[in-house]
Amino acid sequence: MKVDLPFLAEGIEGGDIVQVLVREGDQVSEGQALVELETDKATIPVPAPVSGKVVRLLVREGDHLKVGEALVELDDTQSGAQPSKISEPEQPPPAPQPPADVEAAHAKNVEQREPPADIPGAAPRETEQPMPTSTTSPESIPASAPSAGPTVPASPSVRRLARELGVDLTQVKGSESGGRITAEDVKAFVRERTRRSGEASASGDRASGVFTTMYGNERREPLPSLRRKIAANMTQAWTTIPHVHQFQDADITDLLVLHKRYAPEFKKRGATLTLTSLFLKALVHALKLHPQLNATLDLTSGEVIYKDYYNIGVAVDTPAGLIVPVVHDVNHKDLFQLSVELADLAERTRKREVKLEELRGATFTLSNMGGLGAGPFTPIINPPQVGILGVGKARMTPVYRDGQFSPRRVLQLCVAYDHRLVDGAVGARFTNEIAKALEDVQAMFLGL
């Protein structure tokens, strides 16, 4: 039986193989980890659904796998039984058989999953396949050579890719049955051509990724797995969600006085009272009044899914990139509990020790960049959520009150919401409600 990558969580469609934990011939038990998968910023083990013997590995480290795609092939017969084998004929078969080794399975998966093309000239990644042997030296091929005619066995998409990359398909040897050329064959040909060209012209150190050009030195580094995920998620969010950004000022002068008064008491109890904890409370207060912002839009079924729980994602800056762990059931926790949980969650997130269940289930997101000294900004919604609050640094601002100007700490809020579900009037009232709660926290806690 083939073991497929199971459903992991809402919004998670796959991940990268960080480590393969078994080898062909190993006997595994039910629940034993087969691979480690990095998905949506967390690394998790993928267990075997049944006990059995590993007949064949279908992935390698660095592969990107989608839910439903095969990881390994197991023989789940009784313990000690040998897996069935296909008998080989004494005479060679009349037609070439498709390869059944790990390399072929890997190449097939890569062709199905990779984007249409790599950037020409980019340094090859460790997990990429070596270039198939060609009868013609790649460096002798002009970069602008025309694509091959209809006699070359290749699909229309592969021919289009070859034209875009300036590859003559007659010079590329196909890796599939009958010499059929795949997209990976074309890309491998380009990488090898670029490599050889670079060896002849670049005076830099390839091992360090430093190259010398007519303008000066350049350095190339492989794109980290987390950064690839962030790029893909942000592209999807920005291109599929019609964003509206609503700004509002909040006078938090009294809030800062309250924070200064009670922060020492929290410290005595072993917690740090932060403004983020207070922002979470204000968010839940506003979400209860405007449930459209605590919902999910399901266009497939034509439904709006309203959430009766309040799980707030909190953006955390880490050395590897932005990660958004989730504080669950914010409405059931007091400020002390939130302060303790936030500090622990942020610390483990920066160390990449956060668990998968702590990264999912958010109904809304908070991104507070005030601690970095950043001003107002327009955040991007994290689907399938329909809203996010961006908070910058409070500014000392002269405010006209009671017939005179007085210095006040003013915070500019920005709420981004999905205009497919949330109308402008609702988004404006929601943003105003957050500002009102921050300006009078005591009234919020009193339910006024």
HUDAUR-V841452 format. One record per run of one state. SS is the DSSP state (@ for helix, = for strand, . for the rest). FROM is the first residue (numbers start at 1). LEN is the number of residues. Records with the same first field share a line. If there is no record, write none. Layout:
SS: FROM-LEN + FROM-LEN
//
This chain:
.: 1-1 + 5-9 + 21-6 + 29-4 + 40-2 + 48-4 + 58-6 + 67-3 + 76-26 + 114-24 + 141-13 + 155-1 + 166-3 + 172-5 + 180-1 + 182-1 + 202-4 + 209-1 + 214-2 + 220-5 + 241-2 + 252-1 + 269-6 + 290-1 + 299-4 + 307-5 + 319-2 + 328-2 + 333-2 + 351-5 + 359-5 + 369-1 + 373-14 + 392-3 + 402-2 + 419-5 + 440-1 + 446-3
=: 2-3 + 14-7 + 27-2 + 33-7 + 42-6 + 52-6 + 64-3 + 70-6 + 154-1 + 181-1 + 210-4 + 216-4 + 243-9 + 295-4 + 303-4 + 312-7 + 321-7 + 364-5 + 387-5 + 395-7 + 404-15
@: 102-12 + 138-3 + 156-10 + 169-3 + 177-3 + 183-19 + 206-3 + 225-16 + 253-16 + 275-15 + 291-4 + 330-3 + 335-16 + 356-3 + 370-3 + 424-16 + 441-5
//
